[in-house]
Amino acid sequence: MKEGYPEEFDWRALLYNGVGAAALAVVAAGWINISAFLAALTPYAEPPGEVSIIEDQVRWGAGVAAAFLVLRGFGVFRLPWFRGLTSLLGRGDNRIWLLVIFGVALALRLGYAAVAPPPPVADETCYDALARSLAAGKGYVEGGVPTAYWTVGCSGLIAGFYVVFGFHYLPIIVFQAALGAATAVFTWRLASLFLNESSARAAGLIIAVLPSQVAYAARLYPAVVFGFITVIAAYLILKSGRLGTAAAAGLFTGAGALGAPVALTLPVPFLAIDVLLRRRWKRAIVRVLLVGVAAAAVVAPWTYRNWRALGAFVPVSTNGGVNLWMGNNADADGSYNFPTSPANPLYVVRDEVQRDRLGRKLAWDYIRRHPATFVKLTIPKFASLYATDTSAFQYGEKRYGVDVAVSARRFPARFAQGLYALLWVGFIVGLFKKRRQIFSSIEGKLPLAAALAVPVFLTAAYLVFVSLDRYHFPMLPFMAVVAAGGIGDEPGDGPFE
């Protein structure tokens, strides 16, 4: 401190606070369009003009915020105001933070659903129709014909609420909001296995407030349920090497597979986790087998139903071959696209079991004949999977009866994409700051690679098939864990130490 300055005066703190406040003001000014914000609070309303998810103002607004996050994370300078903010996360006991994280997450989800209830569109209408058929006692049928094309988990859950509460969406939304809030809590507990308590709480809060996590609570998709199941199953596997936790994780995995068949592959990353944590080989193999057996026990009744109804062995659904073909054919571009024309060899096959088998055969033939193209397609598939986080705010297309200009509300979508971009920046910063912990256990915390095993494997699975941005929904809590690692100041985690 220079002579003549009062001891309590710190010009650097004043400068950093001023710069920080100015940056936040710039970000707010860039993100928030008042007319769009007000329109967003009116269901299905959109101000006139061109609709664009990512406009110039969100690009430079998020850019400023990202720049400060990068500088802060890489230690170019320290922001006392930010350090004071993050220090709040270390105060209070876990009982209070349980209420805070769960309460914030639940309030946001219920609040959004109350002011912006989306109409069921696209796949949602199919899940809804099948749920109504189940609730009415007609069975899992389309046009009176038994089906297994759409996964039963989502429709079965919705049907249960219809039976108890009648044909209303509100009980389903409340349930999904509570499950989403529980996901935020378990993200916090998952993060505590890798980070100190203040950073772990930050991970829970990230999932509590992330717009896509909030908005999907009001949608009739299996995303929220699968997201919760993925986090809690991974937490159980990471938390303990006991056989009982493996069995519990298997039961959750089986339940998740009924809504997202890709969950059946989770025993593979679970085994990788045991290897990364250097648990005993024999016990690790027994645990992964136990996960598989428990998951199979949950799925088996539905598989038996499919065998009886369809006359074929169908573990969960008959859309796997179709999805594989969509991701691997001469016209594939990496995204979900099922042409409804006679030129599509699958579209003209009416029997869904035969269509599934044909899709699988054509896809594998194409991969064998064009291995280089298959590898190249992983790039657009990855982009389709992770480039945006706005699908929860897009309510369909004109062919589904909902105009894009009405459904893609600019403010929520832009805001969601901005925060999603910051999550990616935080994820990269966290990996850099915690690079020594990626494969090593430091101060009793688990290596971060164990947290990445599940999202990395699920990503690899989608790169083989086809991808949509909503498929990355269950990966976001794991990204939040890593991103939270770049927020706090911990001994020994400096950028160049």
C-alpha positions as CSV (number, residue, x, y, z in Angstrom):
1,M,0.0,0.0,0.0
2,K,1.4,3.4,-1.0
3,E,2.2,5.9,1.6
4,G,-0.6,8.5,2.1
5,Y,-3.4,6.0,1.3
6,P,-5.7,5.0,4.1
7,E,-5.0,1.4,5.1
8,E,-8.5,0.2,4.3
9,F,-8.5,1.7,0.8
10,D,-7.5,-0.7,-2.0
11,W,-7.6,0.9,-5.4
12,R,-7.4,-2.5,-7.1
13,A,-10.5,-3.7,-5.4
14,L,-12.3,-0.6,-6.5
15,L,-11.1,-1.0,-10.1
16,Y,-12.0,-4.7,-10.2
17,N,-15.5,-4.0,-8.7
18,G,-16.1,-1.3,-11.2
19,V,-15.0,-3.4,-14.1
20,G,-17.0,-6.3,-12.9
21,A,-20.1,-4.2,-12.5
22,A,-19.6,-2.7,-15.9
23,A,-19.2,-6.2,-17.5
24,L,-22.4,-7.4,-15.8
25,A,-24.3,-4.3,-17.1
26,V,-23.0,-4.9,-20.6
27,V,-24.0,-8.6,-20.5
28,A,-27.5,-7.6,-19.2
29,A,-27.9,-5.0,-21.9
30,G,-26.8,-7.4,-24.5
31,W,-29.0,-10.2,-23.4
32,I,-32.2,-8.7,-22.4
33,N,-34.6,-7.2,-25.0
34,I,-37.4,-5.9,-22.8
35,S,-40.2,-6.4,-25.4
36,A,-39.0,-9.9,-26.1
37,F,-38.9,-10.6,-22.4
38,L,-42.4,-9.4,-21.8
39,A,-43.6,-11.4,-24.8
40,A,-41.9,-14.4,-23.4
41,L,-44.1,-14.3,-20.3
42,T,-47.2,-14.6,-22.6
43,P,-47.6,-18.1,-23.8
44,Y,-47.0,-18.6,-27.5
45,A,-46.5,-14.8,-28.1
46,E,-43.6,-13.5,-30.2
47,P,-42.9,-9.9,-31.2
48,P,-43.0,-9.2,-34.9
49,G,-39.8,-9.5,-36.9
50,E,-37.2,-12.1,-37.7
51,V,-36.8,-14.9,-35.2
52,S,-33.2,-15.8,-34.4
53,I,-32.0,-17.9,-31.5
54,I,-28.5,-16.4,-31.4
55,E,-28.4,-12.8,-32.3
56,D,-25.6,-10.3,-32.2
57,Q,-26.4,-9.0,-28.8
58,V,-26.2,-12.4,-27.1
59,R,-23.0,-13.1,-29.0
60,W,-21.1,-10.1,-27.6
61,G,-22.9,-10.2,-24.3
62,A,-22.0,-13.8,-23.7
63,G,-18.5,-13.1,-25.1
64,V,-17.8,-10.4,-22.5
65,A,-19.0,-12.7,-19.7
66,A,-17.0,-15.6,-21.1
67,A,-13.9,-13.4,-21.4
68,F,-14.1,-12.5,-17.7
69,L,-14.7,-16.1,-16.7
70,V,-11.7,-17.3,-18.7
71,L,-9.4,-14.6,-17.2
72,R,-10.7,-15.3,-13.8
73,G,-10.3,-19.1,-14.2
74,F,-6.9,-19.0,-15.7
75,G,-5.7,-16.6,-13.0
76,V,-4.8,-13.6,-15.2
77,F,-6.2,-11.5,-12.5
78,R,-8.3,-12.0,-9.3
79,L,-11.6,-10.3,-8.8
80,P,-12.2,-9.6,-5.1
81,W,-16.0,-9.1,-5.7
82,F,-16.2,-12.5,-7.4
83,R,-14.1,-14.1,-4.6
84,G,-16.5,-12.6,-2.1
85,L,-19.5,-14.0,-4.0
86,T,-18.0,-17.5,-4.2
87,S,-17.1,-17.4,-0.5
88,L,-20.8,-17.4,0.3
89,L,-21.0,-20.9,-1.1
90,G,-18.8,-22.1,1.8
91,R,-21.1,-20.7,4.5
92,G,-23.9,-22.5,6.2
93,D,-24.4,-26.2,6.8
94,N,-25.6,-28.8,4.3
95,R,-29.1,-28.9,5.6
96,I,-29.6,-25.2,4.7
97,W,-28.0,-25.8,1.2
98,L,-30.2,-28.8,0.6
99,L,-33.2,-26.5,1.0
100,V,-31.6,-23.7,-1.0
101,I,-30.7,-25.8,-4.0
102,F,-33.9,-27.9,-4.0
103,G,-36.0,-24.8,-3.4
104,V,-34.5,-22.6,-6.1
105,A,-34.6,-25.4,-8.6
106,L,-38.3,-26.3,-7.8
107,A,-39.4,-22.7,-7.8
108,L,-37.8,-22.0,-11.2
109,R,-39.3,-25.1,-12.8
110,L,-42.8,-24.5,-11.4
111,G,-42.6,-20.8,-12.2
112,Y,-41.6,-21.3,-15.8
113,A,-44.3,-24.0,-16.3
114,A,-46.9,-21.6,-14.9
115,V,-46.1,-18.7,-17.2
116,A,-45.0,-20.5,-20.3
117,P,-46.7,-23.9,-20.7
118,P,-45.7,-25.4,-24.0
119,P,-48.2,-27.3,-26.1
120,P,-47.3,-31.0,-26.8
121,V,-45.8,-31.2,-30.3
122,A,-43.8,-33.7,-32.4
123,D,-42.7,-36.7,-30.3
124,E,-44.6,-35.4,-27.3
125,T,-47.9,-36.0,-29.1
126,C,-47.0,-39.6,-29.6
127,Y,-46.0,-40.1,-26.0
128,D,-49.3,-38.4,-24.9
129,A,-51.5,-40.5,-27.3
130,L,-49.9,-43.8,-26.1
131,A,-50.3,-42.7,-22.5
132,R,-54.0,-42.0,-23.0
133,S,-54.4,-45.4,-24.7
134,L,-52.7,-47.1,-21.7
135,A,-54.8,-45.1,-19.2
136,A,-58.0,-46.1,-21.0
137,G,-57.1,-49.8,-20.9
138,K,-56.6,-50.1,-24.6
139,G,-53.0,-51.2,-24.3
140,Y,-49.8,-49.8,-25.9
141,V,-51.2,-49.5,-29.4
142,E,-51.2,-47.1,-32.4
143,G,-54.2,-47.3,-34.6
144,G,-55.3,-50.4,-32.7
145,V,-52.0,-52.2,-33.5
146,P,-49.5,-53.1,-30.7
147,T,-46.3,-51.1,-31.0
148,A,-42.9,-50.7,-29.4
149,Y,-41.5,-48.0,-31.6
150,W,-41.8,-45.3,-29.0
151,T,-40.1,-46.1,-25.7
152,V,-42.6,-47.1,-23.1
153,G,-41.0,-45.3,-20.1
154,C,-42.3,-41.8,-20.8
155,S,-45.8,-42.9,-21.8
156,G,-46.1,-45.4,-19.0
157,L,-45.2,-42.7,-16.4
158,I,-47.7,-40.2,-17.9
159,A,-50.4,-42.9,-18.0
160,G,-49.9,-43.5,-14.3
161,F,-50.7,-39.9,-13.6
162,Y,-53.6,-39.9,-16.0
163,V,-55.1,-42.9,-14.1
164,V,-54.7,-41.2,-10.7
165,F,-55.4,-37.6,-11.6
166,G,-57.3,-37.7,-14.9
167,F,-56.1,-36.3,-18.2
168,H,-54.3,-33.2,-16.9
169,Y,-50.7,-32.1,-17.4
170,L,-50.2,-30.3,-14.1
171,P,-49.5,-33.4,-11.9
172,I,-46.9,-34.5,-14.5
173,I,-45.2,-31.1,-14.5
174,V,-45.1,-30.9,-10.7
175,F,-43.5,-34.4,-10.6
176,Q,-40.9,-33.6,-13.2
177,A,-40.2,-30.3,-11.5
178,A,-39.5,-32.1,-8.2
179,L,-37.4,-34.7,-10.0
180,G,-35.4,-31.9,-11.7
181,A,-34.9,-30.3,-8.4
182,A,-33.7,-33.6,-7.0
183,T,-31.3,-33.9,-9.9
184,A,-29.8,-30.5,-8.9
185,V,-29.4,-31.9,-5.3
186,F,-27.7,-35.1,-6.5
187,T,-25.4,-33.1,-8.8
188,W,-24.3,-31.3,-5.7
189,R,-23.7,-34.5,-3.8
190,L,-22.0,-36.0,-6.9
191,A,-19.7,-33.0,-7.1
192,S,-18.8,-33.3,-3.4
193,L,-16.9,-36.5,-4.3
194,F,-14.6,-34.5,-6.6
195,L,-14.6,-30.9,-5.2
196,N,-14.6,-29.0,-1.9
197,E,-18.0,-28.2,-0.5
198,S,-18.4,-24.7,-1.8
199,S,-17.6,-25.7,-5.4
200,A,-19.9,-28.7,-5.1
201,R,-22.7,-26.4,-4.1
202,A,-22.0,-24.3,-7.1
203,A,-22.4,-27.4,-9.3
204,G,-25.9,-28.0,-7.8
205,L,-26.9,-24.4,-8.3
206,I,-25.7,-24.5,-12.0
207,I,-28.2,-27.3,-12.7
208,A,-30.8,-25.6,-10.5
209,V,-30.8,-22.5,-12.7
210,L,-29.7,-23.8,-16.2
211,P,-32.6,-22.8,-18.5
212,S,-32.9,-26.0,-20.4
213,Q,-33.0,-28.0,-17.2
214,V,-35.7,-25.7,-16.0
215,A,-37.8,-25.7,-19.2
216,Y,-37.8,-29.5,-19.8
217,A,-39.8,-30.0,-16.6
218,A,-42.8,-28.7,-18.6
219,R,-42.2,-31.0,-21.6
220,L,-43.6,-34.5,-22.2
221,Y,-40.2,-36.0,-22.9
222,P,-38.2,-38.7,-21.0
223,A,-35.3,-36.2,-20.6
224,V,-35.9,-35.2,-17.0
225,V,-36.4,-38.7,-15.7
226,F,-33.4,-40.0,-17.7
227,G,-31.3,-37.1,-16.4
228,F,-32.1,-37.9,-12.8
229,I,-31.6,-41.6,-13.2
230,T,-28.2,-41.1,-14.9
231,V,-26.9,-38.8,-12.1
232,I,-28.2,-41.0,-9.2
233,A,-26.9,-44.2,-10.8
234,A,-23.5,-42.7,-11.3
235,Y,-23.5,-41.3,-7.8
236,L,-24.2,-44.7,-6.3
237,I,-21.4,-46.3,-8.3
238,L,-18.9,-43.6,-7.4
239,K,-19.9,-43.3,-3.8
240,S,-19.3,-46.9,-2.8
241,G,-17.8,-50.1,-4.1
242,R,-20.4,-52.2,-2.3
243,L,-22.5,-54.7,-4.1
244,G,-25.7,-53.2,-2.7
245,T,-25.1,-49.8,-4.4
246,A,-24.3,-51.6,-7.7
247,A,-27.7,-53.4,-7.5
248,A,-29.5,-50.1,-6.7
249,A,-27.7,-48.5,-9.7
250,G,-28.8,-51.4,-11.9
251,L,-32.4,-50.9,-10.9
252,F,-32.2,-47.2,-11.8
253,T,-30.4,-48.1,-15.0
254,G,-33.2,-50.5,-16.0
255,A,-35.8,-47.9,-15.3
256,G,-33.8,-45.4,-17.4
257,A,-33.6,-47.8,-20.3
258,L,-37.4,-48.0,-20.6
259,G,-37.3,-44.3,-21.5
260,A,-33.9,-44.2,-23.2
261,P,-32.5,-47.6,-24.4
262,V,-29.0,-46.1,-24.5
263,A,-29.0,-46.6,-20.7
264,L,-28.5,-50.3,-21.3
265,T,-24.9,-49.5,-22.2
266,L,-24.2,-47.8,-18.8
267,P,-22.6,-50.9,-17.2
268,V,-19.6,-50.2,-19.6
269,P,-18.7,-46.8,-18.1
270,F,-19.6,-48.1,-14.6
271,L,-16.9,-50.7,-15.1
272,A,-14.5,-48.0,-16.4
273,I,-15.2,-46.0,-13.2
274,D,-14.2,-49.0,-11.0
275,V,-11.0,-49.3,-13.0
276,L,-10.2,-45.6,-12.8
277,L,-10.8,-45.8,-9.0
278,R,-8.5,-48.8,-8.8
279,R,-11.0,-51.0,-7.2
280,R,-10.4,-54.7,-7.2
281,W,-10.9,-56.4,-10.6
282,K,-12.9,-59.3,-9.5
283,R,-15.2,-57.2,-7.4
284,A,-15.5,-54.7,-10.2
285,I,-16.6,-57.4,-12.6
286,V,-19.1,-58.8,-10.1
287,R,-20.5,-55.3,-9.6
288,V,-21.0,-54.6,-13.3
289,L,-22.6,-58.0,-13.8
290,L,-24.9,-57.1,-10.9
291,V,-25.8,-53.8,-12.5
292,G,-26.6,-55.7,-15.7
293,V,-28.8,-58.3,-14.0
294,A,-30.7,-55.7,-12.0
295,A,-31.3,-53.6,-15.1
296,A,-32.4,-56.7,-17.0
297,A,-34.8,-57.5,-14.2
298,V,-36.5,-54.2,-14.7
299,V,-36.6,-54.3,-18.5
300,A,-37.6,-58.1,-18.7
301,P,-41.4,-57.7,-18.3
302,W,-41.5,-55.2,-21.1
303,T,-39.3,-57.4,-23.3
304,Y,-41.7,-60.3,-22.6
305,R,-44.6,-58.1,-23.6
306,N,-42.9,-57.3,-26.9
307,W,-42.2,-60.9,-27.6
308,R,-45.9,-61.7,-27.0
309,A,-47.3,-58.7,-28.9
310,L,-44.8,-58.5,-31.8
311,G,-43.5,-62.0,-32.1
312,A,-39.9,-61.0,-31.9
313,F,-37.1,-60.4,-29.3
314,V,-37.3,-56.6,-28.8
315,P,-35.6,-55.6,-25.5
316,V,-37.1,-52.1,-25.3
317,S,-38.1,-50.5,-28.7
318,T,-38.0,-51.0,-32.4
319,N,-36.5,-47.6,-33.3
320,G,-32.8,-48.5,-32.8
321,G,-32.3,-49.7,-36.4
322,V,-34.1,-46.7,-37.7
323,N,-31.9,-44.3,-35.7
324,L,-28.8,-46.2,-36.8
325,W,-29.8,-45.9,-40.4
326,M,-30.6,-42.2,-40.1
327,G,-27.1,-41.6,-38.9
328,N,-25.4,-43.8,-41.5
329,N,-26.7,-43.6,-45.1
330,A,-25.7,-41.7,-48.2
331,D,-27.8,-38.7,-47.3
332,A,-27.0,-38.6,-43.6
333,D,-26.0,-35.2,-42.2
334,G,-25.6,-36.2,-38.5
335,S,-28.9,-34.9,-37.3
336,Y,-32.3,-36.6,-36.9
337,N,-34.0,-36.9,-40.3
338,F,-36.4,-39.6,-41.3
339,P,-37.6,-38.9,-44.9
340,T,-41.3,-39.7,-45.4
341,S,-41.1,-40.5,-49.0
342,P,-41.0,-43.8,-51.1
343,A,-37.3,-43.0,-51.7
344,N,-36.7,-43.9,-48.1
345,P,-36.3,-47.8,-48.0
346,L,-37.5,-47.9,-44.4
347,Y,-40.6,-45.7,-44.9
348,V,-42.2,-48.2,-47.2
349,V,-41.8,-51.1,-44.7
350,R,-45.0,-51.1,-42.5
351,D,-44.0,-53.8,-40.0
352,E,-41.9,-52.0,-37.4
353,V,-39.9,-55.1,-36.4
354,Q,-38.9,-55.7,-40.0
355,R,-38.2,-52.0,-40.5
356,D,-35.9,-52.0,-37.4
357,R,-34.0,-55.0,-38.7
358,L,-33.7,-53.5,-42.2
359,G,-32.4,-50.2,-40.8
360,R,-29.8,-52.0,-38.8
361,K,-28.7,-54.1,-41.8
362,L,-28.5,-51.2,-44.2
363,A,-26.7,-49.0,-41.7
364,W,-24.0,-51.6,-40.9
365,D,-23.5,-52.3,-44.5
366,Y,-23.0,-48.6,-45.2
367,I,-20.5,-48.3,-42.3
368,R,-18.5,-51.3,-43.6
369,R,-18.4,-49.9,-47.1
370,H,-17.7,-46.3,-46.1
371,P,-15.6,-46.3,-42.9
372,A,-14.1,-42.9,-43.7
373,T,-17.5,-41.3,-44.2
374,F,-18.7,-42.9,-40.9
375,V,-15.8,-41.2,-39.1
376,K,-16.4,-37.9,-40.8
377,L,-20.0,-38.0,-39.8
378,T,-19.1,-38.0,-36.1
379,I,-18.2,-34.3,-36.5
380,P,-21.7,-33.1,-37.5
381,K,-23.2,-35.5,-35.1
382,F,-21.1,-34.0,-32.3
383,A,-22.2,-30.5,-33.4
384,S,-25.8,-31.6,-33.5
385,L,-25.5,-33.0,-30.0
386,Y,-23.7,-30.1,-28.3
387,A,-23.9,-26.9,-30.4
388,T,-27.1,-25.6,-28.9
389,D,-29.2,-26.0,-25.8
390,T,-32.5,-24.4,-27.0
391,S,-34.7,-27.4,-27.9
392,A,-36.8,-26.9,-24.8
393,F,-37.9,-23.6,-26.1
394,Q,-38.7,-24.7,-29.7
395,Y,-42.2,-26.0,-29.8
396,G,-42.3,-27.6,-33.2
397,E,-42.5,-26.8,-36.8
398,K,-45.2,-25.9,-39.2
399,R,-45.7,-29.6,-40.2
400,Y,-46.6,-30.2,-36.6
401,G,-49.1,-27.4,-36.6
402,V,-47.0,-24.9,-34.6
403,D,-45.3,-22.1,-36.4
404,V,-41.6,-21.6,-35.7
405,A,-42.0,-17.8,-35.6
406,V,-44.5,-18.4,-32.8
407,S,-42.8,-21.1,-30.9
408,A,-39.1,-20.1,-30.8
409,R,-39.3,-17.3,-28.3
410,R,-36.3,-15.2,-28.7
411,F,-35.5,-14.2,-25.1
412,P,-35.7,-17.6,-23.4
413,A,-33.8,-19.3,-26.2
414,R,-31.1,-16.7,-26.4
415,F,-30.7,-16.6,-22.7
416,A,-30.5,-20.4,-22.5
417,Q,-27.9,-20.5,-25.3
418,G,-25.8,-17.7,-23.6
419,L,-25.7,-19.6,-20.2
420,Y,-25.0,-22.8,-22.0
421,A,-22.0,-21.2,-23.8
422,L,-20.8,-20.1,-20.4
423,L,-21.2,-23.6,-19.0
424,W,-18.9,-24.8,-21.8
425,V,-16.3,-22.1,-21.0
426,G,-16.5,-23.1,-17.3
427,F,-16.1,-26.7,-18.3
428,I,-12.9,-25.9,-20.2
429,V,-11.6,-23.7,-17.4
430,G,-12.4,-26.4,-14.9
431,L,-10.5,-29.0,-16.9
432,F,-7.5,-26.7,-17.0
433,K,-7.5,-25.8,-13.4
434,K,-8.1,-29.3,-12.3
435,R,-5.8,-31.0,-14.8
436,R,-3.7,-32.6,-12.1
437,Q,-6.9,-34.2,-10.7
438,I,-8.1,-35.7,-14.0
439,F,-6.5,-39.0,-13.4
440,S,-5.2,-38.6,-9.8
441,S,-6.9,-38.5,-6.4
442,I,-6.0,-35.2,-4.7
443,E,-6.7,-34.5,-1.1
444,G,-9.0,-37.4,-0.8
445,K,-11.2,-36.4,-3.8
446,L,-11.8,-38.7,-6.7
447,P,-10.2,-38.2,-10.1
448,L,-12.3,-36.2,-12.5
449,A,-12.0,-38.8,-15.2
450,A,-14.5,-40.9,-13.1
451,A,-17.1,-38.1,-13.5
452,L,-16.5,-37.9,-17.2
453,A,-16.8,-41.7,-17.9
454,V,-20.6,-41.6,-18.2
455,P,-21.0,-38.5,-20.5
456,V,-18.0,-39.6,-22.7
457,F,-19.5,-43.0,-23.2
458,L,-23.0,-41.7,-23.9
459,T,-21.6,-39.2,-26.4
460,A,-19.7,-42.0,-28.2
461,A,-22.9,-44.0,-28.4
462,Y,-24.8,-41.1,-30.0
463,L,-21.9,-40.5,-32.5
464,V,-22.6,-44.0,-33.8
465,F,-26.4,-43.5,-34.2
466,V,-27.9,-40.0,-34.7
467,S,-28.0,-37.0,-32.4
468,L,-30.2,-34.1,-31.3
469,D,-29.3,-31.4,-28.9
470,R,-31.8,-32.7,-26.3
471,Y,-29.8,-35.9,-26.1
472,H,-27.1,-34.1,-24.2
473,F,-29.5,-33.3,-21.3
474,P,-28.2,-36.0,-19.0
475,M,-24.6,-35.0,-19.6
476,L,-25.0,-31.4,-18.3
477,P,-24.8,-32.3,-14.6
478,F,-21.4,-33.9,-15.2
479,M,-20.3,-30.9,-17.1
480,A,-21.5,-28.7,-14.2
481,V,-19.3,-30.7,-11.8
482,V,-16.2,-29.9,-13.9
483,A,-17.2,-26.3,-14.5
484,A,-17.7,-25.8,-10.7
485,G,-14.2,-26.9,-10.2
486,G,-13.0,-23.8,-12.0
487,I,-15.0,-21.4,-9.8
488,G,-13.5,-21.6,-6.4
489,D,-10.0,-20.7,-5.1
490,E,-8.5,-23.9,-3.7
491,P,-5.0,-24.4,-2.4
492,G,-2.8,-25.8,-5.1
493,D,-5.2,-25.3,-8.0
494,G,-3.7,-22.2,-9.5
495,P,-3.4,-22.2,-13.2
496,F,0.4,-22.5,-13.4
497,E,1.3,-24.1,-10.0
